[in-house]
Amino acid sequence: MFFFRKNGKRLEKLNTRRYVPHYQKDEPIGIYIHVPFCVQKCPYCDFYSVATGDFDAAPLYDDYTNAVITGLAETASINSSLRVDTIYFGGGTPTLLGGERLSSILKYVRKCFDVDPRAEVTLEANPGTLRESDAMLLVKSGFNRISIGVQSFSNLELSRLGRIHSAETAAQAIKLAKRAGFSNISIDLMYGTPGQSMTTWGKTLTLAAAAGVQHISLYSLTIEEGTPYGIVTPPNIPDDDQAADMYLNAVKYLESNGFRQYEISNFSLPGRECRHNLKYWRCQEYLGYGPGAHSYYKDARYSYIRDLAAYIDAMKTGSEGLIDGDPEIIRPRERVGEYLMLGLRLREGISEADYKRKHARDFGPIRAALLPYVKTGHVREEDGRFSLTPEGFLISNRIISDVLDAAREEGTRS
Ligand code: SF4
């Protein structure tokens, strides 16, 4: 049974009896804490965050911390027996909160849930806001993975992206994290950014692979509506073909340097895959806290409102409107679609055995939709599993759409 606050009622029961609890019922869940603060907004970003670089935000950080703790306490009073094996502090820029506040939230997560002693506990960090004293405290408090938003090792590219840090600061942040005791470090890199060339991208990749990190995520610049880049798109953005070459070049280079591609955008040393993010791609359950945070639990997806002041106020006073819209109930047919769509993002791909076990459906039409792509080298078939090749990832939308069409047709027949 899951409870949440909505429309003036402090706790409301989400009726799950009409839905058959599905296969991941007894698996440990993930906890996501959304920290919605940034020093300033990067012009391409549409994540929910509030810029706090221009004022003393300490009281706001305290209010936010208390609000998240209240939210944890509410659900945990009902769900304290829930097992948790991943915790992820994302943002925004979680490091802006400082070591003390972050540690107190983590302590509360441990108090509220049955947290596995070997849980993966990740903190996202902006290189420009990572202090050594904080990093040491965070390691001591149980954070064991850090994900640093490096984006590029070119100062020109970083300034065009509106980042608050330099390439040197990014390199120092990696060293600082290691000195503080983090032995599981991830960095984010961006390609297809204004003025970027294959040469500058190659230099960034070389420095990234040599930085002694365990995990690298790649993101292509996407122009999002409503962002400054969406309103005035900067010049000299690599075209689709150039961005595709950058992607394929990165896959080849990182794989040849020991980083195995385990997801369309993610690479790691063996055993260092991000366990929390794998939950999203494997359609497993997680609970999110903080404004804008999403949850998937008991076949329902919902998110908290993207409004910091309203979130804090609602948590303080128990007032209405904390959930954004109505929870979306994921029905069996939608679960099939999500399994196929998310599974094909992963190197482990999808298989007939999994499909039958989880969804009790005929895999034949799915196989038929994939076989033409096996012939063209966009899909590989290994040990009964189908997964996309790097070239396949470039046309993943088309392949996934064909597979979803096949699943829909099979669904209407069954
Ligand atoms: S620091 Fe990260 S979350 Fe904040 S605005 Fe920039 S890209 Fe977005």
Boltz pocket constraint, residues with backbone or C-beta under 6 A from the ligand:
constraints:
  - pocket:
      binder: B
      contacts: [[A, 37], [A, 38], [A, 40], [A, 41], [A, 42], [A, 45], [A, 46], [A, 47], [A, 49], [A, 91], [A, 92], [A, 93], [A, 126], [A, 149]]
      max_distance: 6.0
